[in-house]
Amino acid sequence: MMTKRPITAEDLCKFNFVGDPQVSPTKDKIAYVLTHVDKEKDGYYSYIYVTDLNGNGKQFTSHYSTDKLIKDTAPKWSPDGSLIAFRSNRSGKNQIWLLPIDGGEAVQITDVKQGVGDFAWSPDGNQLALTITGELKLTSDKEEVKAEEKSDVKVITRLRYKGDGVGIYNDDRKHVYLFNMDTKSFTKVTNGEHDFSQPRFSPDGKSLFYIGTKAEDKEWGYLPAIWKFDISSKKESLFYQGNGYIMAPSFSPDGKWLAVAGHTRGERSQGNANVLLLSVETGALTNLTESFDYTVSNLVGVDAKYDTAALRLIWDSTSTNIYFYATVGGDCQLFKVNLDGEVSPPLSPTVASVTSFDIVNDNQAVLTLATPHSTGDLVTQDLTNVNNINTLTAWNQELYNEVHLSTTENFHYKSTDGWDIEGWIMKPYGYEEGKTYPMILQIHGGPATAYGNGLHHEMQLMAAKGYVVLYTNPRGSHGYGHEFVNAVIGDYGGMDYKDIMAGVDYALDNFNYIDHDQLFVTGGSYGGYMTNVIVTRTDRFKAAVTQRCISNWHSFYGTSDIGFFFTEWQHGHADLWDDVEKLIKLSPLHYARDVKTPTLILHSEQDLRCPMEQAEQWYVALKRLGVETMLVRFPDEDHNLSRSGKPKHRLERLQHIIGWFEDRRN
């Protein structure tokens, strides 16, 4: 007998999301961000909390607004531990605020009209390095432009002129500034028609390092560099020219080394990101994790997560080890690597996902740790014993006590060519031995992401509605090595399709509670593309829901924010002009006449990654051909609707998915 109620769509709005732990310089306190869902205001708001290492915590920032969603994020301790700086939109745009650790009122210290982005403390606590988009304008500055002189016409000259979640770029560039804490004055560090980010002070405070490129061909092949700015002489020099993406710069305490996450395979690579080590003296680069065949990042995709932390590399106190997390199968685990490139065994548990972390000391870390039954809570992790964990927060425990969460069962199976593929299956709410249940196949996006061990509210909801839920990581997924993730390139709809369908066959052969005549399929982004591919090749699914999909690679090339390089790269150097036939044959639209499966199309109107025209083409084709179909458009939403869209739209999305399947279920 079930003692807990089934989870509902509305329960999504009851979750609290923990993230971005930051250990104090005194090593006895942790600041972190807690994000809430506000259903009435249709968005998210966040506070900063501070706890000790025993879980005795308190709310550190507070705010109230009747008409605005306020987010306090990015807590950063002052070097002496007496203050926390954080970013907040309380006064409009994001500004930097200060609050003493002993309490009091938060004080806004920047007044930049366009808002502030990245920021970092100087070692002596006298300056902040920060990024500002466009020329510095203070809120006290008066606009000289008359109303009739302003125009809403957009003049575009860039190749990379738009970005999903951002919109159309203007001519403003992101630049680095120094902010004096005493005089409240700004000094511009970078210049030109370039973008720079992630400023970091050297440990001696004499230099500032940041990432960006000045290359003339940066719009076609973006290869960032690391720049060094001498604060005394105000001279800038090129420190390291990258040959692939680089991010998360981190200095060793002794100042001899700079670690970054990235790779050296050019812009167009979805293979493993590594821990790269740069000598501050010579600029020489060493790939410390070259023999570690997993990617340095958390690519485990779930919808019940809102961790605002950025990717971090963290040194130990001896400047000889670097801590990082990596996606390994369905887990994201903590590791460390030494200067000789020796990577430790996992330092965090399996069947779990580290979404953010910090290091307390050489024996203890603090993690935001998610599991299939937890959105993520703060824990301390004994770095000498992976099983020794102390939980510091339990923000959703009351909800967990109330709702039933289906248990995920992990399995491995062989694809048609013998490759090993990992998958998971969830039994429905109220499962009874001897009965059979309909099954929903879920396909993740990317393709270079992964399903795994986090709480996926959408899948739990499907199980609560009486469905078996199947999800797998076909080739092209991260977590299984460089060869595995790259195997999809030039083979979309090939072996990845066979991997997915072999997973369906394995489930039907090995789990006798699945009703073979009631199969359903859904996926988003790449998963939407694969859903479209599936319904052009088989009628075995009773209904399909394709989300933020791709239907036409030829038009995707010129309409997506990444289309002009992603299309060529993913399809084996397919050229828009010379390989028209190849791109068309890779497009589900070309095979629309073969579709018989009732197909619901969900798409966001502001999706610039997989633009609305992809859904429109698919809808018109299916409708014209007499396929049972419906197009649902979500206004003011981008590619991330299912993960961070407006709560009311997220709920309506879930209702459409479940409703489409329920109406076609026996």
Secondary structure, 3 states (H helix, E strand, C coil): CCCCEECCHHHHHHCEEEEEEEECCCCCEEEEEEEEEECCCCEEEEEEEEEECCCCEEECCCCCCCCCCCEEEEEEECCCCCEEEEEECCCCCCEEEEEECCCCCCEECCCECCCCCCEEECCCCCEEEEEEECCCCECCCCCCCCHHHCCCCCCCCCCCCEECCCEECCCCCEEEEEEECCCCCEEECCCCCCCEEEEEECCCCCEEEEEECCCCCCCCCCCCEEEEEECCCCEEEEEEECCCCEEEEEECCCCCEEEEEECCCCCCCCCCCEEEEEECCCCCEEECCCCCCCECCCCECCCCCCCCCCCCCEECCCCCEEEEEEEECCEEEEEEEECCCCECCCCCCCCCEEEEEEEEECCEEEEEEEECCEEEEEEEEECCCCCCEEECCCCCHHHHHHEECCCEEEEEEECCCCCEEEEEEECCCCCCCCCCEEEEEEECCCCCCECCCCCCHHHHHHHHCCCEEEEEECCCCCCCCHHHHHCCCCCCCCHHHHHHHHHHHHHHHHCCCEEEEEEEEEEECHHHHHHHHHHHHCCCCCEEEEECCCCCHHHHHHHCCCHHHHHHHHCCCCCCCCCHHHHHHCCHHHHHHHCCCCEEEEEECCCCCCCHHHHHHHHHHHHHCCCCEEEEEECCCCCCHHHHCCHHHHHHHHHHHHHHHHCCCC
